[in-house]
Amino acid sequence: MIHFAAKAVILSFLILANGNIEPPEIEMRDSYSELRSIKNVNGKFYAYIVLLFNENPHFVNLIQKDSIPLKLMSQEGFHINEYRQYLKTIGDKNLRLIAEEILSIYLEPSRVQDARLREIEQILVDRNIILQFSRERFSGMEKISLDYSIFGKRNLITIKHPLMKSAEKIYNIQPYIYYDEFSTSNSTFYYNMIYINPIEVENDYLIAKRIIGGENVSSYFFVGSRITSDIRSCLIKAFPGKESIKDEIWKMFVIHELTHKFLNNTFNNYDQVMGEELSLCSTIYSNPYLGLSVLYSYFNYNSINPHRIAVMNIIKFISEKTGREEIMTNPGLIKSLKPSELKNLAREYFDLKLKAIGHE
């Protein structure tokens, strides 16, 4: 899915109108609580790890403004000296031991085994520090760096993709502080992580709930689109009961992002149009009318982008396979197809696209 700034505005309005709203198993955070998060023990540890390995004082300065000024950064080895000063402030014995080992890894990379690096990564996960060490060798020298480092929580995705099989473990990352990369997209650069924006999930859940309740949502956005009659009709069909709405909306987002991740990881394919085509087919296969509501949202986008191009390709395929030329001029007719027909068409187009990139 795409991140839309409008969704945050809509959610804020809904919260004001309805009181406290809790998204599924996710804490909603504002900028103030984010700063409080990084000021706790684990947040501070994270900040100094990033300082040590990346010579990046940004997160340390979030904890205490200008604690590492530009003048200090001009001194060689400033990051090591500052990390050592940090070690002196640690009162917890267990934390101090692991923090000292982190320094040893940085200073003496050849003395640590890869197996131990993996163990430390798991230890840090319990402190909400998500990172991955990488060993580099060049010109007879050895160095351990960080492939990534995130302060937050990760949860193993247990939802299975309906059309693709993979043995890889994929996690949903929930950052505790602001990162540019998570503010613009649900996709991540990391092979084993996806990001599901809780604001988007909550917004789309509330809209679906209101539509089913017969409320007027004409001024709202569902998956970035104004609510059309096609979107409304599909959401009503998708949820015959109210108890599963939130879970299904969450599942829709997960399947969408898993599709992109599997396409990237398994086929080394980053084509945006194909990614959206396969994601749409996957969500339609999983929940035909919910997936179709996303298709109609993309179709309603004003600009020609990968999402809208993907929709037009799928509409053309459905028109040709069903022998109904009128679908090209009136895509709303697709919602009259039976769920079984929609699933079969989604599966067939999905397989066709995979075959096009050499997967049998």
C-alpha positions as CSV (number, residue, x, y, z in Angstrom):
1,M,0.0,0.0,0.0
2,I,1.0,3.6,-0.4
3,H,1.3,6.0,2.5
4,F,-1.2,8.9,2.2
5,A,-0.9,11.9,4.4
6,A,-4.6,12.4,4.1
7,K,-5.2,9.2,6.0
8,A,-3.5,10.6,9.1
9,V,-5.8,13.7,8.9
10,I,-8.9,11.5,8.5
11,L,-7.9,9.3,11.4
12,S,-7.4,12.3,13.7
13,F,-10.9,13.5,12.8
14,L,-12.4,10.1,13.6
15,I,-10.6,9.9,16.9
16,L,-12.0,13.3,17.9
17,A,-15.5,12.3,16.8
18,N,-15.5,8.9,18.5
19,G,-13.2,9.1,21.5
20,N,-10.3,6.7,22.1
21,I,-9.6,4.3,19.2
22,E,-7.2,1.4,19.6
23,P,-5.7,-0.2,16.5
24,P,-5.1,-4.0,16.6
25,E,-2.3,-4.9,19.0
26,I,-0.4,-1.7,18.1
27,E,0.3,1.3,20.2
28,M,-0.5,4.7,18.6
29,R,2.4,7.1,19.3
30,D,2.7,10.8,18.9
31,S,6.0,12.8,18.7
32,Y,6.2,13.3,22.4
33,S,5.8,9.7,23.4
34,E,8.4,8.8,20.7
35,L,10.9,11.0,22.4
36,R,10.1,9.5,25.8
37,S,10.7,6.1,24.2
38,I,14.2,6.8,23.1
39,K,15.0,8.3,26.5
40,N,14.5,5.0,28.3
41,V,17.3,2.6,29.1
42,N,16.9,0.6,25.9
43,G,16.5,3.7,23.7
44,K,19.7,5.2,25.1
45,F,21.5,1.9,24.4
46,Y,20.3,1.9,20.9
47,A,21.4,5.5,20.3
48,Y,24.9,4.7,21.5
49,I,25.2,1.6,19.3
50,V,24.3,3.7,16.3
51,L,26.8,6.3,17.4
52,L,29.6,3.7,17.8
53,F,29.1,1.8,14.5
54,N,27.9,4.6,12.2
55,E,29.5,7.6,13.9
56,N,26.0,9.1,13.8
57,P,25.1,11.2,16.8
58,H,21.5,11.9,15.7
59,F,19.8,9.6,18.2
60,V,22.0,10.6,21.1
61,N,21.2,14.2,20.4
62,L,17.5,13.3,20.5
63,I,17.9,12.2,24.1
64,Q,19.8,15.3,25.0
65,K,20.0,18.1,22.5
66,D,23.6,19.0,21.4
67,S,25.2,16.5,23.7
68,I,27.5,15.7,20.8
69,P,28.0,19.0,18.9
70,L,29.7,19.3,15.5
71,K,32.9,20.5,17.1
72,L,33.2,17.3,19.0
73,M,32.5,15.2,15.9
74,S,35.6,16.7,14.2
75,Q,37.8,14.8,16.7
76,E,39.1,11.5,15.6
77,G,37.6,8.6,17.5
78,F,35.0,10.8,19.1
79,H,32.3,8.0,18.8
80,I,34.5,5.5,20.6
81,N,35.3,7.9,23.4
82,E,31.6,8.9,23.8
83,Y,30.6,5.2,23.9
84,R,33.1,4.6,26.6
85,Q,31.7,7.4,28.6
86,Y,28.3,6.0,28.2
87,L,29.5,2.6,29.6
88,K,30.4,4.3,32.8
89,T,26.8,5.5,33.3
90,I,25.3,2.0,33.1
91,G,24.1,0.7,36.4
92,D,22.5,-2.6,35.3
93,K,25.1,-5.4,35.3
94,N,23.6,-7.4,32.5
95,L,23.2,-4.3,30.3
96,R,26.8,-3.3,31.0
97,L,28.1,-6.7,30.0
98,I,26.4,-6.7,26.7
99,A,27.3,-3.1,26.0
100,E,30.9,-3.9,26.7
101,E,30.8,-6.8,24.3
102,I,29.3,-4.5,21.7
103,L,32.4,-2.3,22.0
104,S,34.7,-5.3,21.8
105,I,32.9,-6.4,18.6
106,Y,33.6,-3.0,17.1
107,L,37.2,-2.8,18.2
108,E,38.2,-6.4,17.6
109,P,36.0,-7.8,14.9
110,S,38.2,-10.8,14.1
111,R,37.8,-12.2,17.7
112,V,34.1,-12.7,17.5
113,Q,32.4,-15.6,15.7
114,D,29.5,-15.2,13.4
115,A,27.4,-17.5,15.6
116,R,27.9,-15.1,18.5
117,L,26.9,-12.2,16.4
118,R,23.6,-13.9,15.7
119,E,23.2,-14.6,19.4
120,I,23.7,-10.9,20.3
121,E,21.2,-9.8,17.6
122,Q,18.6,-12.0,19.4
123,I,19.5,-10.6,22.8
124,L,19.1,-7.1,21.5
125,V,15.7,-7.9,20.0
126,D,14.5,-8.3,23.6
127,R,15.5,-4.8,24.2
128,N,13.6,-3.5,21.2
129,I,16.9,-3.0,19.3
130,I,16.5,-4.6,15.8
131,L,19.8,-4.8,14.0
132,Q,21.9,-7.0,11.8
133,F,25.7,-7.2,11.9
134,S,27.7,-7.6,8.7
135,R,31.3,-8.6,8.4
136,E,33.4,-6.9,5.8
137,R,36.9,-7.9,4.7
138,F,39.1,-5.6,2.5
139,S,42.9,-5.1,2.1
140,G,43.6,-7.6,4.8
141,M,41.5,-5.7,7.3
142,E,38.3,-6.8,8.9
143,K,35.4,-4.7,10.0
144,I,31.9,-5.4,11.5
145,S,29.2,-2.9,10.5
146,L,25.4,-2.7,10.8
147,D,23.3,-3.6,7.8
148,Y,20.4,-1.9,9.6
149,S,19.5,-0.7,13.1
150,I,16.0,0.1,14.2
151,F,14.6,1.0,17.6
152,G,11.3,-0.7,17.8
153,K,9.4,-4.0,18.0
154,R,9.2,-6.8,15.5
155,N,6.5,-9.5,15.3
156,L,6.8,-12.6,13.2
157,I,4.2,-12.7,10.5
158,T,2.1,-15.8,10.8
159,I,-0.4,-15.1,8.0
160,K,0.4,-17.3,5.0
161,H,0.4,-15.9,1.5
162,P,-2.5,-17.5,-0.4
163,L,-0.7,-18.0,-3.7
164,M,3.0,-18.2,-2.9
165,K,5.1,-20.4,-0.7
166,S,8.2,-19.3,1.1
167,A,10.2,-20.7,4.0
168,E,11.6,-17.3,4.9
169,K,10.6,-15.7,8.2
170,I,9.1,-12.3,7.6
171,Y,8.6,-9.8,10.5
172,N,6.4,-6.8,10.8
173,I,8.4,-3.9,12.2
174,Q,6.9,-1.3,14.5
175,P,9.4,1.6,14.9
176,Y,9.3,3.4,18.2
177,I,10.8,6.6,16.8
178,Y,10.6,8.5,13.5
179,Y,12.4,7.1,10.4
180,D,12.1,8.7,7.0
181,E,11.9,5.3,5.3
182,F,8.8,4.3,7.2
183,S,7.0,7.6,6.7
184,T,6.5,7.3,2.9
185,S,5.8,3.6,2.3
186,N,4.9,0.3,3.8
187,S,7.6,-1.4,1.8
188,T,11.1,-1.6,3.5
189,F,14.6,-2.1,2.2
190,Y,15.1,-5.1,4.4
191,Y,14.6,-8.6,3.0
192,N,13.0,-10.0,6.1
193,M,10.8,-7.1,7.3
194,I,7.6,-5.4,6.2
195,Y,6.0,-2.3,7.8
196,I,2.3,-2.1,8.2
197,N,1.3,1.5,8.9
198,P,-1.2,1.3,11.9
199,I,-2.8,4.6,10.9
200,E,-3.7,3.3,7.5
201,V,-5.1,0.0,8.9
202,E,-7.2,1.9,11.5
203,N,-8.5,4.3,8.9
204,D,-9.6,1.7,6.5
205,Y,-11.1,-0.4,9.2
206,L,-13.2,2.5,10.5
207,I,-14.4,3.4,7.1
208,A,-15.5,-0.2,6.3
209,K,-17.2,-0.4,9.7
210,R,-19.1,2.9,9.0
211,I,-20.1,1.7,5.6
212,I,-21.5,-1.5,6.9
213,G,-23.3,0.5,9.6
214,G,-25.0,2.6,6.9
215,E,-23.2,5.8,7.7
216,N,-22.2,8.5,5.1
217,V,-18.5,8.3,4.3
218,S,-18.5,10.2,1.0
219,S,-15.9,12.6,2.3
220,Y,-13.5,9.9,3.4
221,F,-10.6,8.1,1.7
222,F,-10.3,4.3,1.5
223,V,-6.8,3.2,0.4
224,G,-6.2,6.7,-0.8
225,S,-9.4,7.1,-2.8
226,R,-12.7,8.9,-2.2
227,I,-15.4,6.4,-1.5
228,T,-17.3,5.4,-4.7
229,S,-20.4,3.3,-5.0
230,D,-18.2,0.4,-6.2
231,I,-16.0,0.6,-3.2
232,R,-19.0,0.8,-0.9
233,S,-20.7,-2.1,-2.5
234,C,-17.6,-4.3,-2.3
235,L,-16.9,-3.6,1.3
236,I,-20.5,-4.5,2.2
237,K,-20.2,-7.8,0.4
238,A,-16.7,-8.4,1.9
239,F,-18.0,-8.4,5.5
240,P,-21.3,-10.2,6.1
241,G,-20.6,-9.8,9.8
242,K,-18.9,-7.1,11.8
243,E,-16.7,-9.3,14.0
244,S,-13.9,-9.9,11.4
245,I,-13.5,-6.5,9.8
246,K,-10.4,-5.4,11.6
247,D,-8.7,-8.8,11.2
248,E,-9.4,-8.9,7.5
249,I,-8.2,-5.3,6.9
250,W,-5.0,-6.2,8.7
251,K,-4.6,-9.4,6.7
252,M,-5.2,-7.5,3.5
253,F,-2.3,-5.2,4.2
254,V,0.0,-8.1,5.2
255,I,-0.8,-10.1,2.1
256,H,-0.1,-7.0,0.0
257,E,3.3,-6.4,1.5
258,L,4.2,-10.1,1.6
259,T,3.6,-10.2,-2.2
260,H,6.0,-7.4,-2.8
261,K,8.6,-8.9,-0.4
262,F,8.4,-12.4,-2.0
263,L,8.6,-10.9,-5.5
264,N,11.8,-9.0,-4.4
265,N,13.4,-11.8,-2.5
266,T,12.5,-14.9,-4.5
267,F,12.6,-13.4,-8.1
268,N,14.8,-10.3,-7.6
269,N,12.0,-8.4,-9.3
270,Y,11.2,-4.9,-8.3
271,D,8.9,-3.9,-11.2
272,Q,6.3,-1.6,-9.5
273,V,3.5,-2.4,-11.9
274,M,4.0,-6.2,-11.6
275,G,4.2,-5.8,-7.9
276,E,0.8,-4.1,-7.7
277,E,-0.7,-6.6,-10.2
278,L,0.4,-9.6,-8.1
279,S,-0.6,-7.9,-4.8
280,L,-4.1,-7.1,-6.1
281,C,-4.5,-10.7,-7.4
282,S,-3.4,-12.0,-4.0
283,T,-5.8,-9.9,-2.0
284,I,-8.7,-10.7,-4.4
285,Y,-7.9,-14.4,-4.0
286,S,-7.8,-14.1,-0.2
287,N,-11.0,-12.0,0.1
288,P,-12.6,-11.4,-3.3
289,Y,-14.7,-8.4,-2.5
290,L,-12.2,-6.8,-0.1
291,G,-9.5,-7.1,-2.7
292,L,-11.9,-5.8,-5.4
293,S,-12.5,-2.7,-3.2
294,V,-8.8,-2.0,-3.3
295,L,-8.8,-2.4,-7.1
296,Y,-11.6,0.2,-7.4
297,S,-9.7,2.5,-5.1
298,Y,-6.6,2.3,-7.4
299,F,-8.8,2.8,-10.4
300,N,-10.2,6.0,-8.9
301,Y,-6.7,7.6,-8.6
302,N,-6.4,10.7,-10.6
303,S,-2.9,10.3,-11.8
304,I,-1.4,7.5,-14.0
305,N,0.8,5.6,-11.6
306,P,1.9,1.9,-11.2
307,H,-1.2,1.2,-9.1
308,R,-3.7,2.5,-11.8
309,I,-1.7,0.8,-14.6
310,A,-1.9,-2.5,-12.7
311,V,-5.6,-2.1,-12.3
312,M,-6.1,-1.4,-16.0
313,N,-4.1,-4.5,-17.0
314,I,-6.2,-6.6,-14.7
315,I,-9.5,-5.1,-15.9
316,K,-8.4,-5.9,-19.5
317,F,-7.6,-9.5,-18.6
318,I,-10.9,-10.0,-16.8
319,S,-12.8,-8.5,-19.8
320,E,-11.0,-10.8,-22.2
321,K,-11.3,-14.0,-20.1
322,T,-15.0,-13.5,-19.4
323,G,-15.8,-12.3,-23.0
324,R,-17.5,-9.2,-21.7
325,E,-16.1,-6.2,-23.6
326,E,-18.4,-3.9,-21.7
327,I,-16.2,-4.4,-18.6
328,M,-13.5,-2.2,-20.3
329,T,-15.9,0.8,-20.3
330,N,-17.7,-0.1,-17.1
331,P,-15.3,-1.9,-14.6
332,G,-18.0,-1.7,-12.0
333,L,-19.5,-4.8,-13.6
334,I,-16.7,-6.9,-12.2
335,K,-18.3,-6.8,-8.8
336,S,-21.2,-8.8,-10.1
337,L,-19.0,-11.8,-10.6
338,K,-19.3,-14.6,-8.1
339,P,-16.5,-15.0,-5.5
340,S,-15.4,-18.2,-7.0
341,E,-15.1,-16.6,-10.4
342,L,-13.0,-13.7,-9.0
343,K,-10.7,-16.1,-7.2
344,N,-10.2,-18.2,-10.3
345,L,-9.4,-15.1,-12.4
346,A,-7.1,-13.7,-9.8
347,R,-5.2,-17.0,-9.6
348,E,-5.0,-17.3,-13.4
349,Y,-3.6,-13.8,-13.8
350,F,-1.2,-14.3,-10.9
351,D,0.2,-17.5,-12.5
352,L,0.4,-15.8,-15.9
353,K,2.5,-12.9,-14.5
354,L,4.9,-15.2,-12.6
355,K,5.3,-17.3,-15.8
356,A,6.3,-14.1,-17.6
357,I,9.3,-13.7,-15.3
358,G,10.4,-17.3,-15.8
359,H,8.7,-19.0,-12.9
360,E,6.9,-22.3,-13.7
